[in-house]
Amino acid sequence: MPAAMASGTQQQRPEIPARGLDWLMVAALVAVAAATVRTLLYTPIEARQGIAYKIFYIHVPAAVISLYIACIPSSIASLLYLWLKDERVDRMSESLAEVGLLFLTMVLASGPFWGKTQWGTWWQWDARLTSTLFLWFVLVGYLVMRDAIDQPEDRARLSAVLGVMIGLLVPFIHLTVYIFPTIHPDPVVLAPEKPKVSSEMLTTLLMSTVAFLVLYAALLRKRYRWATLRDLQRQYEDQMS
């Protein structure tokens, strides 16, 4: 008889929840589709930059979400884990980092299409672009490291240390357009004086941002649920071994 059974501490195999319709994900997809239709059909073309400016309505929301609503909260969760040693906080930090990586990939994928029309090249080793690419590699390294370490406590602790460092990169990226010579545009919405876009464009941007926020919430919830089930499965396998 296994020792776990003899001691009465054997866990039951975690049950996989039945797959139902994810209404939050459905709402997110509808919102993104509606924002896309408004962007393409009902938002005026910017006079100087032409139709390429419509990438702005994907690029900016993705950047805001990845940097400020995913990476910084992931870093805060990492810091909290170092204090609380709570595996739920570690899972949240991991989930935030992975969803943040997805949106940061959208940023890096959409930017060159605008850059090609405005700068005549797909990429410039500009301070803002280079630092954002560096953050992308750090996020990839964070997730790869988590998969490479088997011991749960070591994995969570080392990941938390790197996670805190991720959060420190975000303010640096934000300030690059102010402290370095750069060809990246200055902020046009969160400008110190007032937004530099028309009311129609601002409405589309806000609509697109809300749509991507709903998508972010749906992805984060799904990712965290998956991480919880995965950890329960690992605990069960460790108990049976």
C-alpha positions in Angstrom: 0.0 0.0 0.0 1.4 3.4 -0.9 2.6 5.6 2.0 0.1 8.3 1.0 -2.8 5.9 1.3 -1.6 4.6 4.6 -1.3 8.0 6.1 -4.7 9.0 4.9 -3.4 12.0 3.1 -3.9 10.8 -0.5 -5.5 13.5 -2.7 -8.2 12.8 -5.2 -7.4 13.2 -8.8 -8.3 16.7 -9.8 -11.4 16.8 -12.0 -11.3 18.6 -15.3 -14.3 21.0 -15.4 -16.9 20.5 -18.1 -16.4 22.8 -21.0 -19.1 25.3 -21.3 -19.5 28.5 -23.3 -17.2 31.1 -22.1 -19.4 34.2 -22.2 -16.6 36.6 -21.2 -14.6 35.4 -24.2 -17.6 35.7 -26.4 -18.1 39.3 -25.2 -14.5 40.0 -25.8 -14.5 38.7 -29.4 -17.7 40.7 -30.1 -16.2 43.8 -28.6 -13.0 43.5 -30.6 -15.0 42.8 -33.8 -17.1 45.9 -33.2 -14.0 48.1 -32.5 -12.4 46.8 -35.7 -15.5 47.7 -37.8 -15.5 51.2 -36.3 -11.8 51.6 -36.9 -11.9 50.5 -40.5 -15.2 51.9 -41.7 -16.3 54.8 -39.4 -13.1 56.5 -38.3 -11.6 59.2 -40.5 -8.2 58.8 -42.0 -5.5 60.9 -40.5 -4.5 63.7 -42.8 -0.7 63.3 -42.8 -0.2 59.6 -42.1 -3.0 58.2 -44.1 -4.7 54.8 -43.6 -1.6 53.4 -41.9 -2.6 55.5 -38.9 -5.4 53.0 -38.2 -2.8 50.6 -36.8 -2.8 53.1 -33.9 -6.1 51.7 -32.6 -4.5 48.3 -32.2 -0.9 49.3 -31.3 -1.7 51.8 -28.5 -4.3 49.7 -26.5 -2.0 46.6 -26.8 0.9 48.7 -25.5 -1.1 50.1 -22.6 -2.4 46.7 -21.6 0.9 44.8 -21.9 3.0 47.3 -20.0 0.7 48.8 -17.4 -2.1 46.3 -16.9 -0.1 43.1 -17.3 3.6 43.5 -16.7 3.4 45.9 -13.7 0.7 43.8 -11.9 2.8 40.7 -12.6 5.8 42.4 -11.0 3.7 43.4 -8.0 2.4 39.9 -7.7 6.0 38.6 -7.8 7.0 41.0 -5.0 4.0 39.8 -3.0 5.0 36.2 -3.5 8.4 36.9 -2.0 6.7 38.2 1.0 3.6 35.9 1.4 4.9 32.7 -0.3 1.4 32.0 -1.6 1.2 29.8 -4.6 -2.0 31.5 -5.8 0.0 34.8 -6.1 2.7 33.0 -8.0 0.1 31.6 -10.4 -1.3 35.0 -10.9 2.1 36.5 -11.7 2.8 33.8 -14.2 -0.6 34.2 -15.9 -0.2 38.0 -16.1 3.2 37.6 -17.6 2.0 35.2 -20.3 -1.0 37.4 -21.2 1.3 40.4 -21.2 3.7 38.7 -23.6 0.8 38.1 -26.0 -0.2 41.7 -26.0 3.4 42.8 -26.2 3.8 40.6 -29.3 0.9 42.5 -30.8 2.7 45.7 -30.1 5.9 44.6 -31.8 4.0 43.0 -34.7 1.8 46.0 -35.4 4.4 48.8 -35.0 6.6 47.9 -38.0 3.6 48.2 -40.4 3.2 51.8 -39.3 7.0 52.3 -39.3 7.3 51.1 -42.9 5.0 53.8 -44.1 6.3 56.6 -42.0 10.0 55.8 -41.6 10.5 53.9 -44.8 11.8 50.9 -42.9 10.3 48.0 -40.9 12.6 48.5 -37.9 14.8 51.1 -36.2 17.1 50.5 -33.3 15.3 53.3 -31.5 15.4 53.5 -27.7 11.7 52.9 -27.3 11.6 50.0 -29.8 14.8 48.4 -28.6 13.8 48.5 -24.9 10.4 47.1 -25.7 12.0 44.2 -27.7 14.3 43.6 -24.7 11.3 43.4 -22.4 9.8 40.8 -24.8 12.9 38.6 -24.5 12.8 39.0 -20.7 9.2 37.8 -20.6 10.0 34.9 -22.9 13.0 34.0 -20.6 10.7 34.3 -17.5 8.3 31.7 -19.0 11.0 29.4 -20.3 12.7 29.4 -16.8 9.5 28.4 -15.2 9.2 25.4 -17.4 12.9 24.5 -16.8 12.8 24.3 -13.0 11.1 21.3 -11.5 11.1 22.1 -7.8 8.0 24.3 -7.1 9.5 26.5 -4.4 12.7 27.2 -6.4 10.7 27.9 -9.5 8.4 30.3 -7.8 11.2 32.1 -5.9 13.5 32.6 -8.9 10.6 33.6 -11.1 9.5 36.2 -8.6 12.9 37.8 -8.6 12.9 38.0 -12.4 9.3 39.2 -12.3 10.2 42.1 -10.1 12.9 43.1 -12.6 10.3 43.1 -15.4 8.3 45.7 -13.5 11.4 47.9 -13.3 11.7 47.9 -17.1 8.3 49.5 -17.7 9.0 53.0 -16.3 12.3 53.0 -18.3 10.4 52.2 -21.5 7.8 54.9 -20.7 10.6 57.5 -20.3 12.7 56.6 -23.3 10.9 59.2 -25.6 11.8 61.9 -23.1 15.4 61.1 -22.1 16.8 59.7 -25.4 16.9 61.0 -29.0 14.1 59.1 -30.6 12.0 58.9 -33.8 9.1 57.2 -31.9 6.1 59.6 -31.7 5.5 61.3 -28.4 2.3 60.4 -26.5 -0.8 61.7 -28.3 -3.5 60.7 -25.8 -1.8 61.0 -22.4 0.0 64.2 -23.5 0.7 66.7 -20.7 -1.5 69.4 -22.3 -4.4 67.7 -24.0 -5.0 64.8 -26.5 -3.6 65.5 -29.9 -6.4 63.5 -31.7 -9.9 64.5 -32.8 -12.9 63.5 -30.8 -13.9 60.8 -33.3 -10.4 59.3 -33.2 -10.4 59.5 -29.4 -13.8 57.7 -29.2 -12.5 54.9 -31.5 -9.3 54.6 -29.4 -11.3 54.3 -26.2 -13.7 51.8 -27.7 -10.8 49.7 -29.0 -9.1 50.0 -25.6 -12.2 48.7 -23.7 -12.5 45.9 -26.2 -8.9 44.8 -25.7 -9.4 45.1 -21.9 -12.3 42.7 -22.0 -10.2 40.3 -24.1 -7.4 40.7 -21.6 -9.7 39.8 -18.7 -11.0 36.7 -20.6 -7.6 35.5 -21.4 -6.3 36.1 -17.9 -9.2 34.2 -16.3 -8.7 31.3 -18.7 -4.9 31.2 -18.1 -5.2 31.4 -14.4 -7.8 28.5 -14.3 -5.5 26.4 -16.5 -2.5 27.1 -14.1 -4.6 26.2 -11.1 -5.7 22.9 -12.6 -2.1 22.2 -13.7 -0.7 22.7 -10.2 -3.4 20.5 -8.7 -2.4 17.8 -11.2 1.2 18.2 -10.3 0.4 17.9 -6.6 -1.6 14.8 -7.2 1.2 13.2 -9.2 3.7 14.0 -6.5 1.4 12.5 -3.9 1.1 9.3 -5.9 4.8 9.0 -6.6 
